[in-house]
Amino acid sequence: MNDRCPAAHPQDPTACVGPVAVSVLDATGAGADGCEHHGARLLASLDGGRVYPLPDAPPGAAIRTFTAADTIRPFCWVKGPRTRPSQLSRAENRARENR
């Protein structure tokens, strides 16, 4: 039984947080609707991804999702060392560039 939103990756063990509120699209326009939590985790794992609020989303849902994704590492549920830029969050990569 799958009681998680469509944006939740099958290997991501976390539960949804809140209602399905955002749509996350990849660079080609394919995407999934999800809770803010899984929407942020999905967005963090995409290059060129975008997030949009669903019509009945709470105010600020897309902004919160976008902001959270900035600090989340791509495929954050995968264990192991993270040293390459593609394995780090966007915030971590900006911090490295500004050293």
N, C-alpha and C positions, 0 to 999 in steps of 0.2 A: 504494500500500500504506500502510495506516495502522497504525503500531505504537505508538500513544500511547493513553492511557487515555480513557474516555468524557468525563471532565471537562475535557480539553484543548480549548480554543477553536480552531476551524479556522485562525484568523489568528494564533494564538500560536505563534511559531516554536520554542519551547523543548521539549526532550525531557523525558520523564518522569524522576522521581527516586524510585526505590524502587517497591515493589509497590502495586497498588490497595489502599488501606487505609481510605478514608473515603467517606462518602456526604454530598454537599452538596445541601441542599434550598433552594428559594426560598420566598417567603412563601406560595405556594399549595400547597406540598408536592411540586412537581415537582422532579426533581433528577437528579444523575449521580454515579456512583461514580468515584473517581479516586485517583491517587497524592497524597501530601501536598502536593507542589509545585503541581500543577494544581488540586487542591482548594482551596488557599489563594488562588490567582489567581482562581478562579471565585467563591469566597466574597467576596473583596474587590470583585467587580463586581456583587454583588447587594445590594439593600436588603431587610433582614429575612431574610437567609439564615441557615441553621443547618448545623452539621456534626456528624456522628455517626460513631463508629468502626464499621467492619465487624467481623463476629464474629471473624475471624482477624487483625485489625489488631495491629501492635506496640503495646505499652503506651504511652499518651500520644499516639497519632497524632492524635486529634481536637483535643486541646489544642494540640499543635504547629501544626496547620493553622490553628486559630482565632487563635493568637498571631501567626503569620506574616501572615495576612490583614489584621491590624490596621495593618500598616505598608506594605502594597502598594496602589498606586493602582488604581482601577477600570480595567479594560482596559489594563493597564500596557504592553502591546505596541504600543499606538497612539502614534505620535509627534506632537509638537506641544506648544504651551504649555498649562500646567495652572494655572488661576487660580480657577475656580469651585469651591465646596465639593464639588460632585458629581464633580469631577475629581481630588480629593485623597484621600489615605488617611484612614482614621478617626483615626489618630494625628496626622496633620498638621492635621486640623480641630480636634481637641482642643487642640493647641498654639496654634492661632490664637485659640481661645476664651479661653484662659488668659493671653493677653498683657495 
